[in-house]
Amino acid sequence: MQEEENKYSYKYETIKDYIIKKKDTYNDKILIELLGNFASGKTTFMNKLEKDLISGGYKVDKTINSFSRGYIAKYKLLLNFIIYSSFKNKILVIIFIMIYFYHFIRRKSIHRIYTLLLIKYIIFTWDMINNSKNDFVISEGIYHILPSLNILKISNFLYKKIIINLNSISNQTNTIYIYCDSTKDQCLTNTIKDMNTNRNKRFPGLTFSQIKSIVYSYESNNQFLIKKMRSKILNYNANVN
C-alpha cells in the first residue's frame, strides 16, 4: 500500500503545487477534464486531486468525467456543440452518433465504446476552442485509450489539437501536462516530435522556450524514459535559443 502511494506522490504533488501557484492566473477556478479514467483505472489519483483543490477553496468543474458520472454536463456539452459548431462539425458528430446507435442495436459493445470516445474527443476539442471557462486541463493520453483501432491518424490529430488549444488559452508562458501510459512509448515520442518539428505551425507567436512541456508517466519504474524526454526538450531549447 505504501509503495502504491509513493508511486503517485511525485507527480501528484508537482501537479497540485503547479495549480496552486497559478491561483491568481486562473482566478481560483480550475477545470479538470478527466478523459478515459474508466480505461486506465487512475480515478483515485484524480479524485484525491479534486478533493484537495475543493478543500483549498478552488472551484472544480468536471464537464467530462466517465460513463457513470456527469451525464447532464456531457449532454449539455453535446447540445452546445450541435447548436454552435460549424455545419461540417455537426455532420461529423451526427455520423458518429448514428454509428454509435448502429453498434448499440447490433450489440457490439466494444465498437460502441470507441465510437463514443471519438465523439467525446471531437466535442472536447471544440470546447477547448470556444469555451472560455477552460482555464486548466488535465487530460489522459489518447494513444493508450485507442490502441487497437485502425484510427491512429484521427487520434493523433485530435491529440495535437488538444495540445494546440492548451497553448492558445493564453499568450503567457504555458506548461503542458500530458499523461501517458508508460507502456506506450509512442505517446511520449510523438508528443516530443510534434512539439519539436511543428513549433512555428502549432504555436504561432510563441518561441519554443516559452512553451514548457513536462511529460509524466504513470509507472515509477519508467522514470529513465521520462528524464530522457525532458532532456530532449531542454537540449532543443538550448539549440533554438
C-alpha positions as CSV (number, residue, x, y, z in Angstrom):
1,M,0.0,0.0,0.0
2,Q,2.8,2.3,0.9
3,E,4.5,1.6,-2.4
4,E,1.3,2.3,-4.3
5,E,1.1,5.7,-2.6
6,N,4.7,6.5,-3.3
7,K,4.2,5.7,-7.0
8,Y,1.9,8.6,-7.5
9,S,3.2,11.0,-4.8
10,Y,5.9,12.7,-7.1
11,K,3.6,13.8,-9.9
12,Y,0.7,14.4,-7.7
13,E,2.5,16.9,-5.5
14,T,4.1,18.6,-8.6
15,I,0.7,19.0,-10.4
16,K,-1.0,20.2,-7.2
17,D,1.7,22.7,-6.5
18,Y,1.7,24.0,-10.0
19,I,-2.1,24.6,-9.9
20,I,-1.9,26.3,-6.6
21,K,0.9,28.6,-7.8
22,K,-1.3,29.6,-10.7
23,K,-4.1,30.6,-8.4
24,D,-4.1,34.3,-9.5
25,T,-3.8,33.5,-13.1
26,Y,-6.8,31.2,-13.1
27,N,-8.9,33.3,-10.7
28,D,-9.4,30.3,-8.3
29,K,-11.3,28.4,-11.0
30,I,-9.8,25.1,-12.3
31,L,-11.3,23.0,-15.0
32,I,-10.4,19.3,-14.8
33,E,-11.1,17.4,-17.9
34,L,-10.8,13.7,-17.0
35,L,-10.9,11.6,-20.1
36,G,-10.5,7.9,-20.1
37,N,-10.3,7.3,-16.4
38,F,-12.6,4.2,-16.9
39,A,-10.0,2.7,-19.1
40,S,-6.9,3.5,-17.1
41,G,-8.1,2.9,-13.6
42,K,-6.5,6.0,-12.3
43,T,-9.7,7.5,-10.8
44,T,-8.3,7.5,-7.2
45,F,-5.5,9.8,-8.2
46,M,-7.8,12.3,-9.8
47,N,-10.4,12.2,-7.0
48,K,-7.7,12.9,-4.5
49,L,-6.6,15.9,-6.5
50,E,-10.2,17.1,-6.9
51,K,-10.8,16.9,-3.1
52,D,-7.6,18.7,-2.3
53,L,-8.5,21.5,-4.7
54,I,-12.0,21.9,-3.4
55,S,-10.8,22.0,0.2
56,G,-8.3,24.6,-0.8
57,G,-11.1,26.9,-2.0
58,Y,-10.9,26.2,-5.7
59,K,-13.9,25.6,-7.9
60,V,-13.5,22.4,-9.8
61,D,-15.7,22.0,-12.9
62,K,-15.6,18.5,-14.4
63,T,-17.5,18.6,-17.7
64,I,-16.4,15.2,-18.9
65,N,-15.6,12.5,-16.4
66,S,-16.6,8.9,-17.1
67,F,-19.5,6.9,-18.4
68,S,-21.0,6.6,-15.0
69,R,-21.0,10.2,-13.9
70,G,-21.6,13.7,-15.2
71,Y,-24.3,12.8,-17.6
72,I,-26.1,16.2,-17.5
73,A,-22.8,18.1,-18.2
74,K,-21.9,15.8,-21.0
75,Y,-25.2,16.0,-22.8
76,K,-25.2,19.8,-22.3
77,L,-21.8,19.9,-23.9
78,L,-23.1,17.8,-26.8
79,L,-26.1,20.0,-27.2
80,N,-24.0,23.2,-27.2
81,F,-21.7,21.6,-29.8
82,I,-24.5,20.7,-32.1
83,I,-26.1,24.2,-31.8
84,Y,-23.0,26.4,-32.0
85,S,-20.4,24.5,-34.0
86,S,-19.9,24.6,-37.8
87,F,-22.1,22.7,-40.2
88,K,-19.2,20.4,-41.0
89,N,-18.6,19.5,-37.3
90,K,-22.3,18.9,-36.8
91,I,-22.5,16.5,-39.7
92,L,-19.3,14.7,-38.4
93,V,-20.7,14.2,-34.9
94,I,-24.2,13.2,-36.2
95,I,-22.5,10.5,-38.3
96,F,-20.6,9.2,-35.3
97,I,-23.8,9.2,-33.3
98,M,-25.5,7.1,-36.0
99,I,-22.6,4.7,-36.0
100,Y,-22.9,4.6,-32.2
101,F,-26.6,3.6,-32.3
102,Y,-25.9,1.1,-35.1
103,H,-23.4,-0.7,-32.8
104,F,-25.8,-0.4,-30.0
105,I,-28.5,-2.2,-31.9
106,R,-26.0,-4.8,-33.2
107,R,-24.8,-5.2,-29.5
108,K,-21.2,-4.6,-30.4
109,S,-20.3,-3.0,-27.1
110,I,-16.6,-2.5,-27.7
111,H,-17.2,-0.7,-31.0
112,R,-19.9,1.4,-29.3
113,I,-17.4,2.5,-26.6
114,Y,-14.7,3.5,-29.1
115,T,-17.3,5.4,-31.2
116,L,-18.5,7.3,-28.1
117,L,-14.9,8.1,-27.2
118,L,-14.4,9.7,-30.6
119,I,-17.5,11.8,-30.2
120,K,-16.2,12.9,-26.8
121,Y,-12.8,13.9,-28.2
122,I,-14.3,15.9,-31.1
123,I,-16.5,17.8,-28.7
124,F,-13.7,18.2,-26.2
125,T,-11.5,19.8,-28.9
126,W,-14.3,22.2,-29.9
127,D,-15.0,23.1,-26.3
128,M,-11.3,23.9,-25.7
129,I,-11.5,26.5,-28.6
130,N,-14.9,28.0,-27.8
131,N,-15.4,27.8,-24.1
132,S,-13.6,30.5,-22.1
133,K,-14.1,28.7,-18.8
134,N,-11.4,26.1,-19.7
135,D,-8.7,27.5,-17.5
136,F,-6.7,24.4,-16.8
137,V,-7.0,20.9,-18.3
138,I,-5.8,17.6,-17.1
139,S,-6.2,15.0,-19.8
140,E,-5.1,11.4,-20.0
141,G,-3.3,10.4,-23.2
142,I,-5.5,9.4,-26.1
143,Y,-2.9,7.0,-27.5
144,H,-3.4,4.3,-24.9
145,I,-7.2,4.6,-25.0
146,L,-7.5,3.8,-28.7
147,P,-4.5,1.4,-29.2
148,S,-6.3,-1.4,-31.0
149,L,-8.2,0.6,-33.6
150,N,-7.0,1.5,-37.1
151,I,-7.8,5.1,-36.4
152,L,-4.5,6.3,-35.0
153,K,-4.3,9.1,-37.6
154,I,-7.6,10.5,-36.3
155,S,-6.4,10.0,-32.7
156,N,-3.1,11.8,-33.4
157,F,-4.9,14.7,-35.0
158,L,-7.2,15.2,-32.1
159,Y,-4.4,14.9,-29.6
160,K,-2.4,17.5,-31.4
161,K,-5.5,19.8,-31.4
162,I,-5.7,19.4,-27.6
163,I,-2.0,20.4,-27.3
164,I,-2.6,23.4,-29.6
165,N,-5.6,24.5,-27.6
166,L,-3.8,24.2,-24.3
167,N,-1.3,26.7,-25.6
168,S,-3.8,29.1,-27.2
169,I,-5.6,29.8,-23.9
170,S,-3.0,32.4,-23.0
171,N,-0.2,34.3,-24.6
172,Q,1.8,33.8,-21.5
173,T,4.3,31.0,-20.8
174,N,2.4,27.8,-20.9
175,T,3.0,24.4,-19.4
176,I,1.6,21.3,-20.9
177,Y,0.9,18.3,-18.7
178,I,0.4,15.2,-20.8
179,Y,-0.4,11.9,-19.1
180,C,0.8,8.8,-21.0
181,D,0.7,5.1,-20.3
182,S,4.3,4.3,-19.9
183,T,3.9,1.0,-21.7
184,K,3.1,3.0,-24.9
185,D,6.3,4.9,-25.5
186,Q,5.0,6.1,-28.8
187,C,2.8,8.6,-27.0
188,L,5.8,10.3,-25.5
189,T,7.8,10.1,-28.7
190,N,5.0,11.5,-30.8
191,T,4.4,14.4,-28.4
192,I,8.0,15.5,-28.3
193,K,8.4,15.0,-32.0
194,D,5.3,17.1,-32.7
195,M,6.5,19.9,-30.5
196,N,10.0,20.0,-32.0
197,T,9.1,19.8,-35.7
198,N,5.9,21.8,-35.8
199,R,6.7,24.6,-33.3
200,N,6.0,27.5,-35.7
201,K,2.9,25.9,-37.2
202,R,1.3,24.8,-33.9
203,F,2.4,27.6,-31.6
204,P,2.2,30.8,-33.5
205,G,3.6,33.8,-31.7
206,L,5.4,31.7,-29.1
207,T,9.1,30.7,-29.1
208,F,9.9,27.2,-28.0
209,S,11.5,28.5,-24.8
210,Q,8.1,29.9,-23.8
211,I,6.5,26.5,-24.1
212,K,7.4,24.2,-21.2
213,S,6.4,20.6,-21.7
214,I,6.5,18.3,-18.7
215,V,5.6,14.7,-19.7
216,Y,4.5,12.4,-16.9
217,S,4.2,8.6,-16.8
218,Y,2.1,6.5,-14.5
219,E,4.7,4.0,-13.8
220,S,7.5,4.8,-11.4
221,N,9.8,2.2,-13.0
222,N,9.9,4.2,-16.2
223,Q,11.5,7.4,-14.8
224,F,14.5,7.0,-17.1
225,L,12.4,7.4,-20.2
226,I,10.7,10.4,-18.7
227,K,14.1,12.1,-17.8
228,K,15.3,11.3,-21.3
229,M,12.3,13.0,-22.9
230,R,12.8,16.0,-20.6
231,S,16.4,16.2,-21.6
232,K,15.5,16.3,-25.3
233,I,13.3,19.3,-24.6
234,L,16.0,21.1,-22.6
235,N,18.6,20.4,-25.3
236,Y,16.2,21.6,-28.0
237,N,15.6,24.8,-26.1
238,A,19.3,25.5,-25.8
239,N,19.8,24.9,-29.5
240,V,16.9,27.1,-30.6
241,N,17.8,30.0,-28.3
